[in-house]
Amino acid sequence: MKLVFQREGMRLLGVHSIGERATESVHIGLLAVLTQCTAEVFSEMCFNLPILGELYNVASLDAIRRVTMGRPLVDVPPLDCTLN
């Protein structure tokens, strides 16, 4: 699962979910986007275990940690522009 947040305000902009049961979890993201939820909402929510919805909590905590530490929200591998 990948959550796409707006850096300013950490509002959820989109959700990518891949896997056998992705359709079960993507609806949580749809509701969050429509209601303009932020990463803080997911970080404070309590999810029963095991449940796919907990992925929102984990991804949100990662995004908050990245912003707090001044890291980019997305890890972009360096481009190798050398000619062989």
Residue pairs with C-beta under 8 A, 6 or more apart in sequence:
1 15
1 16
1 17
1 18
1 22
1 25
1 55
1 56
1 59
2 15
2 16
2 17
2 59
3 12
3 14
3 15
3 16
3 29
3 39
3 56
3 59
3 60
3 63
4 12
4 13
4 14
4 15
4 16
5 11
5 12
5 13
5 38
5 39
5 63
5 73
6 12
6 13
7 67
7 73
9 38
10 38
10 39
10 40
10 63
10 64
10 67
11 36
11 37
11 38
12 29
12 32
12 33
12 36
12 37
12 38
12 39
12 42
13 33
14 29
14 33
15 26
15 29
15 30
15 32
15 33
17 23
17 25
17 26
17 29
17 55
21 52
24 52
25 52
25 53
25 55
25 56
28 53
28 56
29 56
31 37
32 41
32 42
32 56
39 60
39 61
39 63
39 64
40 60
40 64
41 60
42 56
42 57
42 59
42 60
43 57
43 60
43 61
43 64
45 56
45 57
47 53
47 54
47 56
47 57
63 73
66 72
66 73
67 73
